Amino acid sequence: MTPPRLATFIAGGKRRYGAISSRGAVDLSARHGGQWPTLREVIEAGMLGRLAEEASALPADFAESEIAYAIPIPSPEKIICVGVNYPDRNEEYKDGQAAPPNPSLFVRFPRSFVGHGADLVRPPESPQLDYEGEIAIVIGKAGRRIAEKDALGHIAALSLCNEGTIRDWVRHAKFNVTQGKNFDRSGSIGPWLVPFGDEAQIADVALTTRVNGEMRQHDRTSRMIFSFRRIIGYISTFTTLVPGDIIVTGTPTGAGARRDPPVWLKPGDVIEVGAEGIGMLRNGVADEAIRR
């Protein structure tokens, strides 16, 4: 059975949110937008599952071909990403160091992401656009210093992320990766949100990335160095997590930078990030159009 899927999309020149199925898109924002303007407010109200259930009995308002996907949460307060969270990924660094005791973290801005079906943008400053397929969790209940035993109760939904990176800009400074992780439209999130039910949804999920049909990344969440519980507990130690926050939980080995020689994304490429029970996030690549 296909799990309920809720998305933010553009249709008829207007940003909307709704449920996606084989029948098309049900426009829930037309019915509830006055109360909950975006999916962020739906999540904050604890209504994500209820609206998904409601939509199952409603006719589609748009064919899927009539919509353009946007990132599911239009204006999250925080997007926090976890680096080096699979064993083979740690070994890629060839520095002889064991897995770190705590997660490596960095932040991304919403403007650095596009939705499902849109092109990732390769900037003129560098040809080194790379892919990183990841599972994203969306926070549904606020919390600070969340105990690991309680952490999964703070998840509202799951999604997918291609955490696109401009590799040489990750090393532009001595200590930070912010620049290489935040070029406009260099990554993607989506296509939709799958409401979170229980730990079985994430305990041992296969995560894959394909480029032009070729498998580049493959691993399972059961092998993550830092579990979903640990990530939420650790991050909430120093910052309050709020509804709509997105945590991108790490990528397996196999990014283009680690191939010999490195292989960068180029215009015309198609990247597909897939995970069991969540779906498939697909994007092309295009060069940035520079206005002169």
VOBA-1610 file (N, C-alpha, C; in pm, whole numbers, padded with zeros to 5 digits, always signed):
BEGIN
Met+00085-00120+00000Met+00000+00000+00000Met+00088+00125+00000Thr+00059+00218-00089Thr+00136+00342-00097Thr+00104+00431+00023Pro+00207+00477+00095Pro+00181+00564+00210Pro+00129+00699+00165Pro+00055+00770+00252Pro+00008+00904+00215Pro+00126+00996+00189Arg+00110+01087+00092Arg+00219+01176+00052Arg+00163+01317+00040Leu+00226+01411+00109Leu+00182+01551+00105Leu+00293+01638+00051Ala+00258+01729-00038Ala+00359+01807-00109Ala+00319+01953-00117Thr+00420+02037-00139Thr+00399+02176-00176Thr+00426+02186-00326Phe+00339+02254-00398Phe+00353+02258-00544Phe+00296+02388-00600Ile+00336+02414-00723Ile+00284+02530-00797Ile+00185+02478-00901Ala+00067+02535-00902Ala-00034+02500-01003Ala-00117+02624-01032Gly-00141+02649-01158Gly-00217+02768-01196Gly-00151+02897-01152Gly-00017+02896-01145Gly+00058+03015-01105Gly+00055+03045-00958Lys+00006+02952-00876Lys-00008+02976-00732Lys+00058+02864-00653Arg+00124+02901-00543Arg+00182+02800-00455Arg+00071+02738-00370Arg+00069+02607-00365Arg-00035+02534-00294Arg+00028+02417-00218Tyr-00051+02350-00136Tyr-00008+02223-00079Tyr-00124+02125-00087Gly-00089+01997-00088Gly-00194+01897-00099Gly-00139+01757-00096Ala-00224+01663-00130Ala-00189+01521-00128Ala-00170+01471-00270Ile-00069+01386-00287Ile-00035+01332-00418Ile-00065+01182-00420Ser-00135+01139-00523Ser-00161+00996-00542Ser-00160+00965-00690Ser-00190+00842-00724Ser-00194+00804-00865Ser-00305+00878-00939Arg-00401+00933-00865Arg-00511+01009-00927Arg-00471+01151-00961Gly-00364+01200-00898Gly-00322+01337-00919Gly-00302+01408-00786Ala-00323+01540-00785Ala-00299+01621-00666Ala-00430+01678-00612Val-00455+01653-00484Val-00569+01713-00416Val-00522+01843-00351Asp-00586+01953-00383Asp-00545+02083-00331Asp-00604+02105-00192Leu-00528+02070-00091Leu-00574+02088+00047Leu-00562+02233+00092Ser-00473+02309+00030Ser-00461+02450+00069Ser-00586+02528+00031Ala-00656+02487-00073Ala-00781+02554-00109Ala-00887+02533-00002Arg-00874+02423+00072Arg-00972+02389+00176Arg-00928+02437+00314His-00797+02443+00338His-00748+02470+00473His-00644+02581+00480Gly-00614+02646+00368Gly-00507+02746+00366Gly-00533+02866+00454Gly-00660+02898+00479Gly-00689+03011+00566Gly-00646+02985+00709Gln-00655+02859+00751Gln-00616+02822+00887Gln-00468+02786+00896Trp-00420+02713+00795Trp-00281+02667+00793Trp-00222+02705+00656Pro-00155+02818+00646Pro-00110+02868+00515Pro-00015+02776+00440Thr+00070+02702+00512Thr+00166+02610+00448Thr+00170+02480+00527Leu+00243+02383+00475Leu+00257+02257+00546Leu+00330+02274+00679Arg+00407+02379+00692Arg+00472+02404+00821Arg+00368+02424+00930Glu+00264+02502+00902Glu+00159+02524+01002Glu+00074+02400+01021Val+00055+02322+00914Val-00017+02195+00927Val+00057+02103+01025Ile+00188+02096+01009Ile+00270+02013+01098Ile+00264+02065+01241Glu+00275+02194+01258Glu+00272+02254+01391Glu+00141+02223+01462Ala+00031+02216+01386Ala-00100+02185+01443Ala-00119+02036+01465Gly-00023+01954+01423Gly-00036+01810+01437Gly-00139+01749+01344Met-00162+01813+01230Met-00271+01772+01140Met-00225+01703+01013Leu-00097+01674+01000Leu-00047+01617+00875Leu-00117+01486+00841Gly-00121+01394+00936Gly-00186+01266+00912Gly-00335+01281+00887Arg-00400+01372+00959Arg-00544+01391+00943Arg-00577+01443+00804Leu-00497+01537+00754Leu-00524+01590+00619Leu-00496+01485+00513Ala-00394+01403+00534Ala-00366+01296+00439Ala-00483+01199+00432Glu-00540+01168+00547Glu-00657+01079+00552Glu-00777+01143+00483Glu-00797+01272+00508Glu-00908+01344+00444Glu-00895+01340+00292Ala-00773+01360+00243Ala-00751+01369+00099Ala-00778+01238+00027Ser-00766+01126+00099Ser-00787+00995+00035Ser-00928+00978-00017Ala-01022+01056+00035Ala-01161+01045-00008Ala-01202+01157-00104Leu-01107+01242-00143Leu-01139+01357-00227Leu-01091+01335-00371Pro-01159+01391-00468Pro-01112+01382-00607Pro-00991+01472-00629Ala-00910+01437-00726Ala-00792+01519-00758Ala-00835+01650-00821Asp-00766+01756-00784Asp-00790+01888-00843Asp-00700+01914-00963Phe-00582+01849-00965Phe-00487+01867-01074Phe-00426+01732-01110Ala-00400+01713-01238Ala-00317+01600-01279Ala-00174+01629-01235Glu-00096+01524-01210Glu+00042+01547-01167Glu+00120+01625-01273Ser+00083+01608-01400Ser+00151+01681-01508Ser+00122+01831-01503Glu+00023+01873-01426Glu-00014+02014-01418Glu+00052+02087-01301Ile+00132+02016-01221Ile+00193+02079-01105Ile+00345+02078-01118Ala+00409+02172-01049Ala+00555+02175-01036Ala+00587+02168-00888Tyr+00666+02071-00849Tyr+00696+02051-00708Tyr+00791+02160-00656Ala+00764+02205-00534Ala+00854+02292-00459Ala+00908+02213-00340Ile+01004+02269-00266Ile+01047+02198-00147Ile+00927+02191-00051Pro+00910+02080+00021Pro+00785+02058+00095Pro+00756+02163+00203Ile+00859+02207+00276Ile+00841+02311+00377Ile+00899+02440+00320Pro+00816+02537+00283Pro+00866+02654+00212Pro+00966+02739+00290Ser+00944+02756+00421Ser+01031+02844+00500Ser+01063+02780+00634Pro+01140+02671+00634Pro+01176+02611+00762Pro+01265+02705+00842Glu+01250+02703+00974Glu+01339+02785+01056Glu+01483+02737+01043Lys+01501+02604+01038Lys+01636+02548+01032Lys+01641+02430+00936Ile+01750+02423+00860Ile+01786+02301+00788Ile+01925+02263+00836Ile+01935+02154+00910Ile+02061+02110+00968Ile+02100+01977+00904Cys+02222+01970+00856Cys+02270+01852+00784Cys+02378+01780+00863Val+02376+01648+00855Val+02475+01564+00922Val+02576+01516+00819Gly+02703+01532+00848Gly+02809+01484+00760Gly+02869+01354+00811Val+02919+01271+00721Val+02996+01150+00755Val+02917+01064+00854Asn+02806+01007+00806Asn+02720+00929+00896Asn+02702+00784+00853Tyr+02785+00737+00760Tyr+02786+00595+00724Tyr+02929+00545+00734Pro+02951+00421+00778Pro+03088+00372+00804Pro+03182+00387+00685Asp+03138+00346+00566Asp+03225+00354+00448Asp+03256+00499+00412Arg+03164+00588+00444Arg+03185+00731+00417Arg+03299+00784+00505Asn+03305+00740+00630Asn+03415+00780+00718Asn+03548+00731+00664Glu+03548+00608+00611Glu+03673+00551+00559Glu+03720+00621+00433Glu+03628+00687+00360Glu+03667+00758+00239Glu+03772+00866+00266Tyr+03774+00918+00387Tyr+03866+01027+00418Tyr+04011+00979+00432Lys+04030+00848+00449Lys+04165+00790+00452Lys+04260+00865+00547Asp+04205+00904+00664Asp+04288+00975+00760Asp+04324+00888+00881Gly+04283+00761+00874Gly+04317+00667+00980Gly+04239+00687+01108Gln+04143+00779+01108Gln+04067+00809+01229Gln+03941+00724+01237Ala+03909+00681+01358Ala+03785+00609+01381Ala+03667+00705+01364Ala+03548+00649+01361Ala+03429+00733+01352Ala+03427+00832+01468Pro+03388+00955+01443Pro+03390+01058+01548Pro+03287+01027+01656Pro+03309+01081+01778Pro+03216+01054+01887Pro+03083+01129+01875Asn+03082+01238+01799Asn+02962+01319+01784Asn+02940+01352+01637Pro+02816+01378+01598Pro+02788+01410+01458Pro+02855+01539+01414Ser+02902+01541+01289Ser+02948+01664+01225Ser+02826+01731+01163Leu+02809+01860+01188Leu+02688+01930+01146Leu+02721+02057+01069Phe+02632+02094+00980Phe+02638+02223+00913Phe+02496+02262+00876Val+02476+02387+00842Val+02341+02434+00808Val+02334+02471+00660Arg+02213+02460+00608Arg+02185+02505+00472Arg+02066+02599+00474Phe+02061+02684+00371Phe+01952+02780+00359Phe+01845+02725+00265Pro+01718+02756+00287Pro+01613+02706+00198Pro+01637+02739+00051Arg+01697+02856+00023Arg+01719+02898-00116Arg+01818+02807-00189Ser+01893+02726-00114Ser+01990+02638-00179Ser+01925+02510-00233Phe+01793+02495-00214Phe+01723+02375-00259Phe+01614+02408-00360Val+01591+02313-00451Val+01476+02315-00541Val+01391+02191-00513Gly+01276+02184-00577Gly+01187+02071-00559Gly+01214+01960-00660His+01142+01852-00644His+01146+01738-00734His+01116+01783-00877Gly+01193+01734-00971Gly+01168+01764-01112Gly+01237+01887-01164Ala+01283+01975-01076Ala+01355+02095-01119Ala+01503+02062-01141Asp+01571+02145-01216Asp+01714+02125-01238Asp+01796+02178-01121Leu+01897+02099-01080Leu+02001+02155-00996Leu+02083+02250-01082Val+02133+02356-01021Val+02202+02459-01098Val+02352+02455-01071Arg+02429+02441-01179Arg+02575+02445-01171Arg+02620+02589-01189Pro+02687+02649-01090Pro+02723+02791-01099Pro+02845+02812-01187Pro+02864+02934-01237Pro+02981+02961-01320Pro+03111+02961-01240Glu+03103+02970-01108Glu+03225+02976-01027Glu+03298+02844-01017Ser+03230+02732-01048Ser+03295+02601-01034Ser+03219+02494-01111Pro+03291+02399-01174Pro+03225+02287-01238Pro+03201+02169-01143Gln+03244+02183-01015Gln+03247+02068-00925Gln+03115+02050-00849Leu+03005+02040-00922Leu+02876+02011-00862Leu+02866+01861-00838Asp+02839+01822-00714Asp+02836+01682-00675Asp+02700+01649-00612Tyr+02669+01522-00604Tyr+02543+01475-00547Tyr+02568+01407-00412Glu+02467+01409-00326Glu+02468+01334-00201Glu+02324+01297-00169Gly+02288+01170-00187Gly+02153+01125-00157Gly+02134+01099-00008Glu+02026+01151+00048Glu+02006+01140+00193Glu+01857+01131+00228Ile+01829+01081+00347Ile+01695+01083+00403Ile+01683+01206+00493Ala+01573+01277+00479Ala+01547+01396+00561Ala+01432+01367+00657Ile+01446+01412+00780Ile+01336+01403+00876Ile+01287+01544+00906Val+01156+01555+00924Val+01094+01684+00952Val+01039+01681+01094Ile+01077+01779+01172Ile+01035+01786+01312Ile+00888+01827+01322Gly+00815+01758+01410Gly+00674+01789+01428Gly+00640+01846+01563Lys+00726+01818+01662Lys+00700+01867+01799Lys+00825+01934+01852Ala+00807+02053+01904Ala+00922+02129+01954Ala+00986+02060+02074Gly+01116+02085+02089Gly+01183+02029+02205Gly+01326+02077+02219Arg+01372+02082+02341Arg+01511+02115+02374Arg+01562+02006+02467Arg+01686+01963+02445Arg+01749+01856+02522Arg+01658+01732+02526Ile+01620+01689+02408Ile+01529+01576+02393Ile+01603+01446+02425Ala+01548+01366+02513Ala+01607+01236+02545Ala+01596+01144+02424Glu+01699+01062+02402Glu+01697+00973+02286Glu+01577+00880+02288Lys+01535+00837+02404Lys+01420+00747+02413Lys+01291+00814+02365Asp+01288+00948+02369Asp+01169+01022+02328Asp+01183+01084+02189Ala+01299+01069+02126Ala+01331+01148+02007Ala+01237+01123+01890Leu+01201+00997+01867Leu+01120+00968+01748Leu+00980+01028+01759Gly+00936+01057+01880Gly+00807+01122+01898Gly+00805+01266+01851His+00922+01319+01818His+00932+01456+01768His+00936+01462+01615Ile+00930+01349+01546Ile+00933+01345+01399Ile+00790+01350+01346Ala+00767+01439+01251Ala+00637+01448+01185Ala+00634+01371+01054Ala+00746+01374+00980Ala+00743+01321+00844Ala+00884+01291+00794Leu+00888+01217+00685Leu+01013+01182+00618Leu+01010+01237+00476Ser+01128+01269+00424Ser+01142+01311+00285Ser+01279+01268+00236Leu+01314+01312+00117Leu+01443+01281+00057Leu+01517+01409+00023Cys+01649+01400+00018Cys+01732+01515-00014Cys+01846+01474-00104Asn+01873+01555-00205Asn+01998+01549-00279Asn+02077+01669-00231Glu+02172+01643-00143Glu+02242+01751-00074Glu+02359+01797-00162Gly+02322+01855-00277Gly+02419+01895-00377Gly+02525+01989-00322Thr+02649+01967-00365Thr+02764+02036-00305Thr+02858+02085-00414Ile+02909+02206-00398Ile+03015+02257-00486Ile+03146+02226-00414Arg+03215+02120-00458Arg+03322+02060-00377Arg+03440+02153-00349Asp+03489+02224-00448Asp+03606+02306-00419Asp+03572+02425-00328Trp+03447+02466-00327Trp+03406+02574-00238Trp+03387+02527-00094Val+03378+02396-00073Val+03377+02344+00064Val+03511+02372+00132Arg+03619+02385+00052Arg+03753+02408+00106Arg+03801+02551+00086His+03709+02645+00065His+03749+02783+00044His+03805+02849+00168Ala+03772+02798+00284Ala+03819+02855+00409Ala+03877+02744+00496Lys+03931+02778+00609Lys+04005+02680+00689Lys+03915+02584+00765Phe+03806+02634+00821Phe+03729+02552+00913Phe+03587+02518+00870Asn+03531+02586+00770Asn+03389+02571+00745Asn+03359+02519+00605Val+03236+02465+00590Val+03192+02414+00460Val+03072+02495+00407Thr+03037+02601+00475Thr+02913+02673+00446Thr+02901+02714+00300Gln+03009+02770+00244Gln+03000+02823+00107Gln+02964+02713+00007Gly+03034+02601+00012Gly+03012+02495-00085Gly+02880+02423-00070Lys+02814+02444+00043Lys+02687+02377+00070Lys+02567+02467+00048Asn+02588+02590+00005Asn+02475+02683+00001Asn+02461+02762-00128Phe+02523+02719-00236Phe+02495+02785-00363Phe+02346+02773-00394Asp+02288+02882-00444Asp+02146+02880-00478Asp+02113+02762-00569Arg+02007+02690-00535Arg+01948+02585-00619Arg+02047+02472-00653Ser+02140+02446-00562Ser+02239+02341-00587Ser+02196+02205-00535Gly+02090+02199-00454Gly+02039+02072-00401Gly+01889+02065-00416Ser+01831+01956-00367Ser+01686+01939-00379Ser+01631+01865-00258Ile+01504+01888-00228Ile+01432+01816-00124Ile+01294+01781-00179Gly+01248+01658-00148Gly+01114+01619-00191Gly+01108+01471-00226Pro+01017+01430-00314Pro+00914+01514-00375Pro+00809+01563-00274Trp+00795+01486-00164Trp+00683+01507-00074Trp+00723+01470+00067Leu+00627+01481+00158Leu+00642+01434+00295Leu+00559+01308+00313Val+00618+01208+00377Val+00546+01088+00416Val+00528+01096+00569Pro+00406+01104+00618Pro+00387+01113+00763Pro+00458+00999+00836Phe+00518+01031+00949Phe+00593+00933+01027Phe+00501+00861+01124Gly+00515+00728+01125Gly+00433+00649+01215Gly+00511+00586+01328Asp+00609+00502+01292Asp+00687+00436+01396Asp+00827+00405+01344Glu+00910+00349+01431Glu+01051+00328+01401Glu+01074+00234+01284Ala+00979+00145+01258Ala+00995+00051+01147Ala+01012+00123+01013Gln+00961+00246+01002Gln+00973+00322+00878Gln+01116+00362+00846Ile+01202+00369+00949Ile+01338+00422+00927Ile+01448+00329+00978Ala+01412+00221+01046Ala+01512+00138+01114Ala+01610+00073+01018Asp+01564+00027+00904Asp+01652-00045+00810Asp+01606-00020+00667Val+01620+00103+00625Val+01573+00146+00494Val+01689+00151+00395Ala+01668+00097+00276Ala+01769+00107+00170Ala+01762+00246+00107Leu+01878+00310+00097Leu+01892+00443+00039Leu+01984+00432-00081Thr+01941+00480-00197Thr+02020+00469-00318Thr+02025+00601-00393Thr+02135+00621-00468Thr+02146+00733-00560Thr+02193+00679-00695Arg+02122+00717-00800Arg+02161+00680-00936Arg+02184+00808-01017Val+02285+00804-01102Val+02311+00913-01195Val+02302+00855-01336Asn+02209+00907-01414Asn+02184+00856-01550Asn+02162+00704-01549Gly+02092+00657-01445Gly+02059+00516-01434Gly+02165+00429-01369Glu+02285+00482-01349Glu+02395+00405-01289Glu+02392+00420-01136Met+02394+00307-01064Met+02398+00313-00919Met+02530+00373-00873Arg+02522+00480-00793Arg+02642+00544-00740Arg+02651+00530-00588Gln+02537+00527-00520Gln+02536+00517-00375Gln+02432+00413-00333His+02467+00335-00231His+02372+00238-00177His+02413+00201-00036Asp+02322+00215+00058Asp+02347+00172+00196Asp+02213+00161+00266Arg+02217+00123+00392Arg+02095+00106+00470Arg+02104+00187+00599Thr+01991+00241+00642Thr+01991+00326+00760Thr+02032+00251+00886Ser+02019+00120+00888Ser+02062+00042+01005Ser+02213+00051+01026Arg+02287+00096+00926Arg+02432+00108+00935Arg+02478+00250+00968Met+02388+00341+00988Met+02427+00478+01020Met+02510+00481+01148Ile+02614+00564+01148Ile+02699+00579+01268Ile+02618+00640+01381Phe+02541+00744+01349Phe+02457+00812+01447Phe+02311+00787+01409Ser+02237+00725+01497Ser+02098+00691+01470Ser+02011+00817+01464Phe+01891+00800+01416Phe+01796+00911+01414Phe+01772+00963+01556Arg+01761+00873+01651Arg+01743+00914+01790Arg+01861+00998+01839Arg+01982+00951+01809Arg+02102+01020+01855Arg+02113+01158+01791Ile+02082+01167+01663Ile+02091+01296+01593Ile+01998+01398+01655Ile+01872+01359+01677Ile+01775+01452+01735Ile+01816+01492+01876Gly+01860+01394+01956Gly+01902+01425+02092Gly+02020+01519+02095Tyr+02118+01494+02008Tyr+02238+01576+02006Tyr+02209+01719+01961Ile+02138+01733+01849Ile+02110+01868+01797Ile+02028+01948+01897Ser+01931+01883+01960Ser+01843+01957+02052Ser+01914+01995+02182Thr+02037+01947+02202Thr+02114+01990+02318Thr+02148+02139+02308Phe+02179+02186+02188Phe+02225+02324+02174Phe+02124+02416+02108Thr+02020+02361+02044Thr+01920+02448+01982Thr+01783+02386+01999Thr+01684+02469+02015Thr+01546+02420+02025Thr+01497+02380+01887Leu+01456+02256+01872Leu+01396+02211+01748Leu+01249+02249+01748Val+01201+02300+01633Val+01062+02346+01623Val+00996+02279+01504Pro+00862+02275+01502Pro+00791+02215+01389Pro+00833+02275+01255Gly+00858+02187+01159Gly+00901+02229+01026Gly+01050+02228+01006Asp+01129+02219+01115Asp+01274+02205+01100Asp+01305+02077+01022Ile+01407+02085+00938Ile+01448+01971+00856Ile+01588+01927+00898Ile+01604+01798+00922Ile+01735+01742+00952Ile+01769+01644+00840Val+01879+01669+00772Val+01927+01585+00662Val+02034+01493+00721Thr+02014+01361+00712Thr+02077+01269+00806Thr+02205+01201+00759Gly+02261+01239+00644Gly+02389+01184+00602Gly+02380+01102+00475Thr+02491+01097+00401Thr+02494+01028+00272Thr+02588+00909+00274Pro+02557+00803+00201Pro+02650+00690+00191Pro+02772+00724+00107Thr+02867+00630+00103Thr+02983+00643+00017Thr+02940+00646-00131Gly+03026+00701-00216Gly+03000+00694-00360Gly+02975+00825-00430Ala+02993+00938-00361Ala+02976+01067-00429Ala+03082+01083-00538Gly+03055+01172-00631Gly+03144+01189-00746Gly+03284+01229-00709Ala+03299+01304-00598Ala+03432+01350-00556Ala+03523+01236-00518Arg+03467+01121-00481Arg+03547+01008-00434Arg+03577+00908-00543Arg+03533+00934-00665Arg+03567+00846-00776Arg+03705+00882-00828Asp+03769+00792-00898Asp+03904+00812-00948Asp+03906+00796-01099Pro+03912+00907-01174Pro+03915+01047-01126Pro+03776+01093-01085Pro+03767+01207-01015Pro+03635+01258-00976Pro+03545+01280-01098Val+03417+01257-01078Val+03318+01277-01183Val+03214+01376-01132Trp+03207+01492-01197Trp+03115+01596-01154Trp+02988+01592-01236Leu+02879+01642-01178Leu+02754+01652-01251Leu+02766+01757-01360Lys+02697+01733-01471Lys+02701+01825-01585Lys+02561+01840-01641Pro+02538+01947-01716Pro+02405+01967-01774Pro+02359+01844-01854Gly+02234+01808-01834Gly+02176+01691-01899Gly+02174+01567-01812Asp+02255+01564-01706Asp+02253+01450-01614Asp+02120+01444-01540Val+02083+01322-01498Val+01962+01301-01417Val+02003+01224-01292Ile+01970+01279-01176Ile+02003+01217-01049Ile+01873+01171-00982Glu+01874+01045-00935Glu+01757+00989-00869Glu+01798+00938-00731Val+01738+00993-00629Val+01760+00950-00491Val+01635+00877-00446Gly+01652+00751-00403Gly+01535+00672-00365Gly+01552+00607-00230Ala+01441+00588-00161Ala+01441+00518-00033Ala+01309+00443-00018Glu+01318+00322+00035Glu+01201+00239+00056Glu+01099+00311+00144Gly+00975+00310+00100Gly+00868+00369+00179Gly+00858+00520+00172Ile+00951+00583+00102Ile+00946+00729+00090Ile+00921+00770-00054Gly+00998+00716-00147Gly+00976+00748-00287Gly+01104+00773-00362Met+01095+00854-00465Met+01207+00884-00554Met+01213+01034-00582Leu+01327+01094-00553Leu+01352+01235-00582Leu+01438+01243-00707Arg+01386+01307-00810Arg+01455+01310-00940Arg+01479+01455-00982Asn+01602+01482-01028Asn+01638+01617-01075Asn+01734+01609-01191Gly+01726+01705-01281Gly+01825+01723-01385Gly+01932+01822-01339Val+02015+01863-01433Val+02123+01959-01406Val+02125+02059-01520Ala+02143+02186-01485Ala+02155+02291-01586Ala+02257+02394-01538Asp+02322+02459-01633Asp+02412+02569-01597Asp+02330+02692-01559Glu+02381+02769-01466Glu+02313+02891-01425Glu+02312+02991-01540Ala+02194+03049-01562Ala+02181+03154-01664Ala+02221+03286-01601Ile+02328+03343-01650Ile+02380+03469-01594Ile+02324+03586-01673Arg+02259+03677-01601Arg+02206+03797-01664Arg+02314+03903-01671Arg+02332+03962-01784Arg+02437+04063-01803Arg+02375+04198-01837
//
